[in-house]
Amino acid sequence: MSKISIIMPAYNEERRIGKTLEEYISFFDALKQQQLLDFEIVVVLNGCVDNTIKVVQSVQEKFGNCVIVDLKNAAGKGLAIRAGFLDALRRPNNFIGFVDADMATSPQAFFDLFRHIEFYDGIIASRYMKGAKIHPPRPKIKRWGSWLIYESLIKLLFGLSYHDYQCGAKLFKRHTIETVTPHMEMTKWAFDVEILYLCKKFGFKIREFPTEWYDKEGSKLRMSSGFRMLASLVKLRLRHSIFRNFFT
């Protein structure tokens, strides 16, 4: 039976993560009972100052199948994901991925990634491919802005061409994570792009798959985040270039 490690980064998620964990554990435990797929959830506490750890510990005691990685100082989602990858690699598993703690991606939608990874080295959920669903629907102007600026810059700098880089649900085979994790450097913005660029660099085949996404209240992104993302792309390009020694 294959085993999947699901990384769930969390920054002050005491109000949402309990429900998310219970639904994920219940869903994947049913698959385990049918001997279809073993699993574990690795919660990476990213400098939380609320009661997130107590909520997670309560779920851990009740259900099991939950590992806690406690990063005392918040240092960005990219660092949390990398820490989760490194922890998951300490145990035997076949697939390693990550998902957001707000359950914008349902357990079924994440399992769909596993079902469709097939011969690919990884698979990423997409909110913008044909067949994807977003609840509630987003204004088209936001999508056009991302396509014209953010995605065009990614294609120019990295030669990547996906519909959705930032969807918080991605899954990879173990050998992919073993290869790319030592080279991950982006701690905050653009870590998604870095992972996909590293996959391209090492010749891995990544599939993009339409997902069903539920927008949640309490997003930590702000208007200024867009400018930081653009700046991080330039920083990422420089770090993975012959000029990297000038910017480290």
Steps between C-alpha positions, in 0.01 A plus 500: 500500500637841401542770762448874463640776723291816493680815619267760653671832584324703768542855621248595773232261374333413831152576364521289184759227522312274741212444260736465206708234673198302616350492151830408335577229753148357479513494119843344465448260788203355308735439206751337733234269641426390144875442452504751217745755643690554825558857615636749749446873541800713592389828656774762490436771758660810354567728795142484633419731792144380554368158613557318170735250662244406765233443237734280295614308807137433588435355154824303519398339829152420371579362155873443460654510149613854575859622536587844640799707389524813714696789350528756778566797275273583206711516185261458210296223344787384280714418803208318663447288189871416481505403868200277439669334203813429703297353785293280266817368337605356837228234466406253224243639259437505127335839455557836669288808445356803672163666552375813675352482849180687414352209300464704183597163351272223622641156588331358190661765278843421645442127454416574136861614459619161621261320265624694198873525562550180297848487339578866576754606761259748652159656459373848589142611552377775271214741561515644149513204262192396309290284729610671823244652738539790742239576765392778493606598147772765482483821291668437165700822532709341776582205280600723208729705723684188616528366146632824352760577764587218741473202269661681206801585717531139616499379141762758405734432793458123545347361183209354696146491369224402742155642560537522878825518698368594842219257566574354842466134403791315342616138509828337397657158495766443762796508263397846383496643852830328583659675203357853519482563876877552554486776236198690637599847621190720483356533848202724427377607158547306175581168668237334279674626189837388637374145552364483146816654356716247685279222367562631149872533567528135607284372218190404699162489330230695684133474418250781555151385594171697537377517857202615702591789727307675778615854575520553875478810716805602697753502217835640610576645155480877453526737205871550574550125463483531121802730488693273735423201280633677193815605684548145627491365144795720405680393817433136421632538146821656633548229761477230237744664260873537450478828694361339817816565705437873472156470661558256788 
